[in-house]
Amino acid sequence: MRFVDDYLPYLLARASHLVSHGFHAELRRRGVPVGVWRVLATLADGEAMTIGELAERVLMKQPTLTKLVDRMEVEGLVARREVPGDRRKVEVAITADGRRRVVPLLAAAKRHEREILVAGAAPEQPLKRVLAGLIAALAADGSAGEVEKDHPEGDDAGGNQADAAEGLAQ
């Protein structure tokens, strides 16, 4: 057995890449950049987030995300707003147009997720609980907060994605 065949970081990255690949192809067919999908899916519940919070969730560096949010704001998909009580902070929120755009994508993502789980015969809830627990434990120690400089999961300023281990296959 090769080392990587039993190495957790490799297994997680490889599984993420394989799970995300099919849905990212669906996004390409629909003309939606992966970064736009990640932002819309993250904000879909209506809860606004600061750029820092959003960057952590969508696996992008803040400057890259800021450029993406600028473009999405021009397209009417998101809006910036001041944080009540702290004029120095700005939150990003999904707009009605953004919500209309993401709703069919959320449905397609859930279909994709069901297909993956059936194909892999993975028990959905235990798998998600284990992964959520792992994420929470690693995020709590503060060591996994920012996407690495050359990490393939970040979206570049043009909205293109490297074809590598992708994170939010939501």
C-alpha positions as CSV (number, residue, x, y, z in Angstrom):
1,M,0.0,0.0,0.0
2,R,1.3,3.5,-0.9
3,F,1.7,5.9,2.0
4,V,-0.9,8.3,0.5
5,D,-3.5,5.5,0.4
6,D,-3.8,5.6,4.1
7,Y,-2.8,9.3,4.8
8,L,-5.8,11.3,6.0
9,P,-5.0,14.7,4.4
10,Y,-4.5,13.0,1.0
11,L,-7.7,11.0,1.4
12,L,-9.7,14.1,2.4
13,A,-8.3,16.1,-0.5
14,R,-8.8,13.4,-3.1
15,A,-12.3,12.7,-1.9
16,S,-13.1,16.4,-2.0
17,H,-11.7,16.7,-5.5
18,L,-13.7,13.7,-6.8
19,V,-16.9,14.8,-5.1
20,S,-16.6,18.4,-6.3
21,H,-15.5,17.6,-9.8
22,G,-18.9,16.5,-11.1
23,F,-20.7,19.5,-9.6
24,H,-18.2,21.9,-10.8
25,A,-18.8,20.6,-14.3
26,E,-22.5,21.3,-13.7
27,L,-21.6,24.9,-12.7
28,R,-19.5,25.3,-15.8
29,R,-22.5,24.2,-17.9
30,R,-24.6,26.8,-16.2
31,G,-22.0,29.5,-16.6
32,V,-21.5,30.0,-12.9
33,P,-17.9,30.3,-11.6
34,V,-17.1,28.1,-8.6
35,G,-16.2,31.1,-6.5
36,V,-19.6,32.7,-7.2
37,W,-21.3,29.5,-6.3
38,R,-19.4,29.3,-3.0
39,V,-20.3,32.8,-2.0
40,L,-24.0,32.4,-2.9
41,A,-24.3,29.0,-1.3
42,T,-22.7,30.3,1.9
43,L,-24.9,33.4,2.1
44,A,-28.1,31.5,0.9
45,D,-29.6,31.3,4.4
46,G,-29.8,35.1,4.5
47,E,-27.2,35.6,7.3
48,A,-24.7,38.3,6.3
49,M,-21.0,37.8,7.0
50,T,-17.9,40.0,7.1
51,I,-15.4,39.6,4.3
52,G,-13.1,37.8,6.8
53,E,-15.8,35.3,7.9
54,L,-16.8,34.7,4.3
55,A,-13.2,34.2,3.1
56,E,-12.7,31.5,5.7
57,R,-15.9,29.7,4.7
58,V,-15.3,29.9,0.9
59,L,-11.6,29.0,1.2
60,M,-10.3,32.2,-0.4
61,K,-7.8,34.9,0.6
62,Q,-9.5,38.1,1.6
63,P,-8.1,40.2,-1.3
64,T,-9.3,37.7,-3.8
65,L,-12.7,37.4,-2.2
66,T,-13.0,41.2,-2.1
67,K,-12.5,41.4,-5.9
68,L,-15.0,38.7,-6.4
69,V,-17.6,40.4,-4.1
70,D,-17.0,43.6,-6.1
71,R,-18.0,41.8,-9.3
72,M,-20.9,40.1,-7.7
73,E,-22.1,43.4,-6.2
74,V,-22.1,45.0,-9.7
75,E,-24.1,42.0,-11.0
76,G,-26.6,42.5,-8.2
77,L,-26.0,39.2,-6.5
78,V,-24.7,40.5,-3.2
79,A,-24.7,43.8,-1.3
80,R,-22.4,45.3,1.3
81,R,-23.9,46.9,4.4
82,E,-22.4,48.5,7.5
83,V,-22.4,46.4,10.7
84,P,-24.8,48.0,13.2
85,G,-22.8,49.6,16.0
86,D,-19.4,49.3,14.2
87,R,-19.1,51.5,11.1
88,R,-15.6,50.1,10.5
89,K,-17.0,46.7,9.6
90,V,-18.9,45.8,6.5
91,E,-21.0,42.7,5.9
92,V,-21.9,41.0,2.7
93,A,-25.4,39.8,2.2
94,I,-27.1,37.9,-0.6
95,T,-29.7,40.0,-2.6
96,A,-33.0,38.8,-4.0
97,D,-31.4,38.4,-7.4
98,G,-28.6,36.3,-5.8
99,R,-31.2,34.2,-4.0
100,R,-33.0,33.6,-7.3
101,R,-29.8,32.6,-8.9
102,V,-28.7,30.2,-6.2
103,V,-32.0,28.4,-5.5
104,P,-31.7,26.1,-8.5
105,L,-28.0,25.6,-7.8
106,L,-28.8,24.5,-4.3
107,A,-31.3,21.9,-5.6
108,A,-28.7,20.7,-8.2
109,A,-26.1,20.5,-5.4
110,K,-28.3,18.4,-3.2
111,R,-29.1,16.0,-6.2
112,H,-25.4,15.7,-6.8
113,E,-24.8,15.0,-3.1
114,R,-27.4,12.2,-3.1
115,E,-25.8,10.6,-6.2
116,I,-22.4,10.7,-4.6
117,L,-23.7,9.1,-1.4
118,V,-25.6,6.4,-3.2
119,A,-22.6,5.7,-5.5
120,G,-20.2,5.4,-2.5
121,A,-22.7,3.7,-0.3
122,A,-21.6,6.2,2.4
123,P,-23.8,6.6,5.4
124,E,-24.6,10.3,5.0
125,Q,-25.2,11.5,8.6
126,P,-22.3,9.7,10.3
127,L,-19.9,10.8,7.6
128,K,-21.1,14.4,7.8
129,R,-20.9,14.4,11.6
130,V,-17.3,13.0,11.6
131,L,-16.2,15.7,9.0
132,A,-18.0,18.5,10.8
133,G,-16.4,17.4,14.1
134,L,-13.0,17.3,12.5
135,I,-13.4,20.7,11.0
136,A,-14.6,22.2,14.3
137,A,-11.7,20.6,16.2
138,L,-9.1,21.9,13.7
139,A,-10.6,25.3,13.3
140,A,-10.8,25.7,17.1
141,D,-7.0,25.6,17.5
142,G,-6.7,28.4,15.0
143,S,-4.2,26.7,12.8
144,A,-6.4,26.3,9.7
145,G,-7.9,29.7,9.4
146,E,-6.5,31.0,6.1
147,V,-6.1,29.5,2.7
148,E,-2.5,28.9,1.8
149,K,-1.0,31.3,-0.7
150,D,-0.8,28.7,-3.5
151,H,-3.7,26.6,-2.4
152,P,-5.7,25.4,-5.4
153,E,-9.0,26.0,-3.7
154,G,-8.9,29.8,-3.9
155,D,-10.7,31.6,-6.7
156,D,-8.6,33.9,-8.8
157,A,-9.7,37.5,-9.6
158,G,-11.1,36.3,-12.9
159,G,-13.4,33.7,-11.4
160,N,-11.4,30.8,-12.7
161,Q,-10.7,27.6,-10.7
162,A,-7.7,25.4,-10.6
163,D,-8.7,21.8,-11.3
164,A,-7.6,20.5,-7.9
165,A,-9.0,19.5,-4.5
166,E,-12.1,21.6,-4.2
167,G,-13.6,22.4,-0.9
168,L,-17.3,23.4,-1.0
169,A,-19.1,20.8,-2.9
170,Q,-22.2,21.8,-1.1
